[in-house]
Amino acid sequence: MKKFEFSLVESEVKIVLEALCELESRMSKICETSNDEDEIADIGNDLIEVRLLLDPLREKAIEKYGENIVNFSREAL
């Protein structure tokens, strides 16, 4: 398997994490609510791949930047 590497600053990591979390949420909801077994299987397989990317990325980001890196709230402090 070929490897693709690049570096991101904190704000970019936050954007990627938020997008992956949103994608995971939407895919999970489809799997929970769909009546189409083929759709559930296809989305479910993709959901596994998203989680395999998201989980270690989230863990490393929290280690480096702290818990606030996964706070995606738009509310004013």
N, C-alpha and C positions, 0 to 999 in steps of 0.2 A: 504494500500500500504506500502510495506517495504521501509525503507530509508537506503541509502548507503552514508556514509560520509567519506571524506578523505581530507587531506590538501595538498596544492601545494605551491611551491615557485613561485616567480614572473615569472621566465623563463618558468616554466611548464605551468602556466596559459596562457602565451603568445602562447605557442605551441598548447594548446587545443583550444584557441580562433581562431587561424589561421586555424586550421583544420576544425573547425565548420563553419567558414566563407567560406572556400573553398567548403565544402560540401553543404552549403546553396546556394552558387552561381551555382554550377553544377546542383543541383536539380531544382532551379528556371529556369535555361536555358532549361532544359528538359521540364518543364511545359509550357514554352513559345513557344517552337519549335516543340514539338511532335504533330503528327496527331492521335495518338492512345489514345482514351479516357480512356481506362483502365489504361494505363501507367500514364497518367496525374493524374488520381484519386489516384492511388497507391503512386506515387511520391509526389503528392500534400499533401496527408495525412502525409507522413513522413516529408515533408518540414515543416508542421505546428509544429510537435513535435520538430524538430531541432530548429526552431525559439523560441519555448517555453523554450528551454534550453539555447540557445545562448543569447537571449535578456537580461535576468536578469544577466547572467554571465558577459556579456560585461559591463553592467551598474555598477555592483559591482566592476569589475576589474578597470574600469576607476576611480571610486571613490577612490579606494585604491592606485592605481599606477599611475594615470594620463593618459592623452590622448595617450601618446606614447605606451601604452600597446597594442593598436590596430593598430599601424604602423608596417606593415609586410614587408615593403620595404627592399630589399637586396642591394640597392644602397649605395655606400660609402658616408659618410658625408662630 
